[in-house]
């Protein structure tokens, strides 16, 4: 490709098998929360291990100088929150401070070391916000700069998957489910705003029952909505996340609640390579 139109490559961080990412800390039994999200020494060590795996994969690819690089961060390294609308906040700066406060309230002092970004769909609408370790962002930029690459974007896996798949969505209420190899993110969207976001461990997940629990917790009194499912990276080929394990559409005798949901699988990106070329 000419110097006027450099290569664009998307690489994922966070899909490596757990056996390759050494951590001194593990999530508390049944907590459903990663060490990185919880913060502390275990999270720092796990972050370093994830970056080491990513750095080795980056070097193996030997990308050309000037390649435009987008890094998609999955699983343990990213957190999500729904930030409610507040009429008293009149400027983007005030809404940014409020989004950061929501993470501080949920995660405590660990959130002080995170970079928070949010997107509001419109006036009076709640915002979907994400948080990444600031140290992770700094290291990604340093790794790219050392190899003469242009890191143009760092995107959480949920947002990246949603942006690629949004043309498949209806205008009404729906669930968008992003399945990474370690964590599955459930996002409930209304026509005007996000309503709920939940992150659950992927291995062994019963998706229909998980959606039922969230639907009940929200007190939803409308008919169940469509569910759009997208698998990414190793989740497409991993035996731990096969269709039978995920229980997308199990036999009614085993899981009658699955009859209440209409599932559709959207195209994802296979794990044959951690990187793929961005469409022109």
N, C-alpha and C positions, 0 to 999 in steps of 0.2 A: 504494500500500500504506500502511496506517495506521502511525502512529508506534510502535504497540505491536508491530508485526511488520515491521521494516524490510527492505528489499531485501537479498538475499544474492547476491553475484556472485563467480564464480571467474575469475581472470585468470592467464594463463601468462606466465612470463618465460623467455626463452632459445630461443624458436622463430623469432626474426627471421632473415631470410636473412643469410648471412655478409657479403654486400655492404653491408648496413646497419650491421654491427657492425665498425667499424674496429679493427684490432689491429696493433701493431708486431711482435708475435711470433706464430709459427705453431708447431704441434706438430712435433717432430722427425719426419722421414720414417719411417713405419712404427711410430711409438711408440704410436699409438692413444690418446694422452693430450692433453687440452686444455691451453692455456696457463694457464687458471685453476687447474686441478688442480696444475700444476707450480709455480705461484706465480711471484714475480718481477715486474719492471716491466711486462712484456707482459700478464700476468694482470690487474694493476691497471688498465691502460688498457682492456683488453677488458671488465672488469667495469663501468667507467664508461660505456663505449659501450652495453653492454646495458641499463644503467639509464636512459640517455638515450632509447633507443628505447621502453622500457617507460613512461617518464614521458610521452612524446608520445602514446602510445596511451591512457594513462590520462586525459590532458587531453581528448582527442578524444571520450571517452565521456561526460564531464561527469556523473558519477554523483551521485545525490542525497546530500545531507548525511545522515550516519548510516548509509549503506549498509555492510552487513557484508561485508568483503572477504577472500577467501581467495586467496593467491598461490601458484601452483604453479610451482616452479623446475625447469627442465629443462636437460639437456645440460651445457654447459661449467661451470655454476655449482655443481654438486653432485657429491659423491663418495660411494662406498659401500664398506663393508667388512663381512666376517663376523667377529664377535668371538667367539672360543671361550669355552666355559664354564670357569670356574676355581673349584674347590671352596674355595680359600682366601679368596675374596672373599665376605664375609658380608653386606654392606650395599649398598644402591643407590648410595651415594656412592663406595664402592670400585669397583663395577662401572663407574661413570661414568668414573673416573680410568683404569681399564684400557682402556675404549673409546677414550679420548683418546690413550692410549699407543699403541694399535694404529695410529692414523692418523699419529702422530708417527714411528713406526717405519717406516711405508711412504712418507711424504712429506717427512720431515725438518722443518726449521724452518718451512716454509710452513704446516704444520698448527697452529702456535701461534696463528694468527689466525683459526681456524675455530671454529664452534660445533658440537659433536658431540651427537647424540641417538641413542639405541639402544632397541630393544624386544626383550625376552626372552620367548619364547613360554611358558616354564615352567622348572621346576627342572631343572638339568643340561643345558639346551638352549643352543645357540649363539644369538647375537643378530645381527640385521641392524642395522647402524649407518649413519648418514649424517652428512655434514659439509657445512656451508655457511659461506661467509665471514661472519664477524661484522659486517664493514663493510656487506655486502649487507643483512643483517637490519636493521641500524640505519637504513640509507637507505630501506628499504621502509616501516618504521614512520614515518619522517619524512615521506615522500611522502604516506602516508595521512593523517597528522595534519594536514598543511598543507591538505588538501582536505576536512577534517572527515569522513573516512571511518574506519570501525572495522576495522582489520586484525586479524582474529580468528585466522587460521591462516596459516602458511607451511609448505607441504608439498613435499618432493621429488617429482618426477614419478612415480618408480617406486612410492612409497608411495601416492600419490593414485590411480594407476591400479589398484594391487592392491586397495585398499580398495573401489573401485567395482565390481571384477570378481570378488571372492572367492567370491561365491555360485555362480559357474559352475564352481568347481574341485572335483575329486574329492578324496577323503581320502588318496589314496596319493601316490607320488612324481610330481612334475610340474615342467616348466619353465614359468615365466612370463616372457614377453618383452615388454618395454615399448619401443616404437619411437617415438622423437622424431625431429624432422627432421634433427638433426645426429648424435645418438648413440643407440645401441640398447643396452639393459640386459638381460642374461640373468640370471635368478634361478632357481636350482634349489632346490625345496622338498621336504622329506620330510614325513611326517605330523606330526613333532614339532619340526622346526627347519629353518632355512635351511642349505644345504650349500655353495653357491657363488654368487658374484655377479661379473659381468664386464661391463665397458662397452666397446663397440666402435663405430667410426665407422659411421653408417648408410649413406651413399652407397656403392652397389656391394656391400653385404654379401650373402654367400651364407649364409643362416641355417642351412641343414642342415649345411653343412661346419663352420660355427662351433660348432654344438652337438656335432658329432662330435669336434672338437678338445678341447672342454671335458670331454666324457664320457671320452675317452681319458686326458686329464691327471689326472682324478680317480680313474682306475683302476676305474671302475664295471663290475661283472660281472653286473649284472641286465639284463633286457630293457629296451630303450629306452622311455621314459615319454612320456605325452602332452605336447604343447607348446601352451600357450595364448598367443596373440599379440594384443596390443592396440596400436593406433596412435593417436597423440595429436597434436593441433594440426595443423600443416602437413604432418605425415607422412601424413595421410589423403589429401591431394590433390597433394602434390609429385610431379613426374615423376621426381625422383631417388630416390623411395622407392616406386615402383610395385610391384605384386605381382611382375611379371616381373623387376625388378631385385633385389627381396628374395629371390627364389627360394624362396618358401614351399613350393611343391610342383612342382619342375621335372620335365620328362620324364626317365624313368629312364636313357635313353641318355646324357643330359648329366650327371646327378648321381645315380648309383645309391644313394648314402647316404640320399637323401631318402625312399626307401622304408621306412627304418627308423624314421621319425618320423611321428607322427600329429598334424597341425596343426589347430588350430581358431582362427578369428579372433573376437575379442570386440569388442563395440561400443565405439568410442572417441568422441572429440569432434572434430568437423570444424573445419577452419581458416577457415570462412567468417567467423568472428569470434574474436578472441583471448579473448573473455569469453563465458561462458554463465551462465544463471540456474540457481542451485542448486534442485533439486527440493524442494518443500515437504515 
